[in-house]
Amino acid sequence: MNRLTIEKRVQVISALVEGNSIRSVVRMTGVAMNTILKLLADVGEACAEYQDKALRKLNCRRLQCDEIWQFCYAKEKNVPEEFRGKRGFGDVWTWVAMCADTKLVPCWRIGGRNAWDAQHFMYDLASRLANRVQLTTDGHRVYLQAVEGAFGNDVDYAMLVKLYGNDPRGEQTRYSPAECIGCHATPIIGRPKPEHISTSFVERQNLTMRMCMRRFTRLTNGFSKKVENLEHSVALHYMWYNFVRIHKTLRVTPAMEAGIADHVWSIEEVVSLLDRSATIAA
């Protein structure tokens, strides 16, 4: 059985993290689609495992959380009856936490926008921190119980609720949110500093996700057909974002700023996380 060379693997992964679709990577590299999907799954699993171990005892001070919408297989209204309510069919949400100072993404979770996933997401986040933090989320009410359950009183937590007006432009803006006319900050636990109650950085990270993962691009047919492939893609994206991509403001990677890494990783180093004995069909 043939095996992809390191150079070819790097070429494929580099194309994926820059926002290319699977089919475009096939055309660019000449690698078969099934081989690319297998490589994505292997590298994605390796990236998730590495970050799960490396992103621990973090000295973050200010954290922001948000959820980003996507869908798998079909949009919620178009899911066949036999698949309704099953994981991986219809609406899928990616919960994301970000350190406002280092821009590091310490954890994420792919699931529904419900209390169950909120609790697991917050418990995972709390387990990775070495000290008390100030935390800001949007006004999604499931955060209230999730944050209290995961942190207790050992957090300075606030909600930032955005207020939207009616958009008179109607149908032409159906895929865009209405105009934000204000924000209402509500302290929930502890004594969060008002000047640090914000979700701006994590919301900007949502744009980075949509720009750098074709699966998140709206109004295309590049959406994920299987939730497992979405999970692998997100794990690879955050490995690239945390360890490879130099943040323009920081001028280093978020992992370096957070003290997790001592150099800028290359795509070849990311690929090297794979078991060297794994066979990848060409």
GIMO-V8231 format. One record per residue. N is the residue number from 1. PSI is psi as a letter, one per 40 degrees, with the letter a starting at -180 (NA if undefined). Layout:
n=<N;N>
psi=<PSI;PSI>
//
This chain:
n=<1;2;3;4;5;6;7;8;9;10;11;12;13;14;15;16;17;18;19;20;21;22;23;24;25;26;27;28;29;30;31;32;33;34;35;36;37;38;39;40;41;42;43;44;45;46;47;48;49;50;51;52;53;54;55;56;57;58;59;60;61;62;63;64;65;66;67;68;69;70;71;72;73;74;75;76;77;78;79;80;81;82;83;84;85;86;87;88;89;90;91;92;93;94;95;96;97;98;99;100;101;102;103;104;105;106;107;108;109;110;111;112;113;114;115;116;117;118;119;120;121;122;123;124;125;126;127;128;129;130;131;132;133;134;135;136;137;138;139;140;141;142;143;144;145;146;147;148;149;150;151;152;153;154;155;156;157;158;159;160;161;162;163;164;165;166;167;168;169;170;171;172;173;174;175;176;177;178;179;180;181;182;183;184;185;186;187;188;189;190;191;192;193;194;195;196;197;198;199;200;201;202;203;204;205;206;207;208;209;210;211;212;213;214;215;216;217;218;219;220;221;222;223;224;225;226;227;228;229;230;231;232;233;234;235;236;237;238;239;240;241;242;243;244;245;246;247;248;249;250;251;252;253;254;255;256;257;258;259;260;261;262;263;264;265;266;267;268;269;270;271;272;273;274;275;276;277;278;279;280;281;282>
psi=<h;i;i;h;i;d;d;d;d;d;d;d;d;d;d;d;e;e;e;i;i;d;d;d;d;d;d;d;d;e;i;i;d;d;d;d;d;d;d;d;d;d;d;d;d;d;d;d;d;d;d;d;d;d;g;i;f;h;f;i;d;h;i;i;i;i;i;h;i;i;i;i;d;i;i;d;e;e;h;i;d;e;e;h;e;i;h;e;h;a;h;h;h;h;h;h;i;h;h;d;d;e;e;i;h;d;i;i;h;h;a;i;g;i;d;d;d;d;d;d;d;d;d;d;d;d;e;e;i;e;i;i;i;h;h;h;i;a;e;h;e;e;d;d;d;d;d;d;d;d;d;b;e;f;i;h;h;i;h;h;h;i;h;i;i;h;h;e;e;b;d;e;f;d;e;i;i;i;h;h;e;i;i;h;h;h;h;d;i;a;g;h;h;d;e;e;h;i;e;d;d;d;d;d;d;d;d;d;d;d;d;e;h;d;d;e;h;i;f;i;f;e;i;h;d;h;d;d;d;d;d;d;d;d;d;d;d;d;d;d;d;d;d;d;h;h;h;d;d;d;e;i;i;d;d;d;d;e;e;d;i;e;i;h;i;i;d;d;d;d;d;e;d;i;h;d;e;h;h;h;h;NA>
//
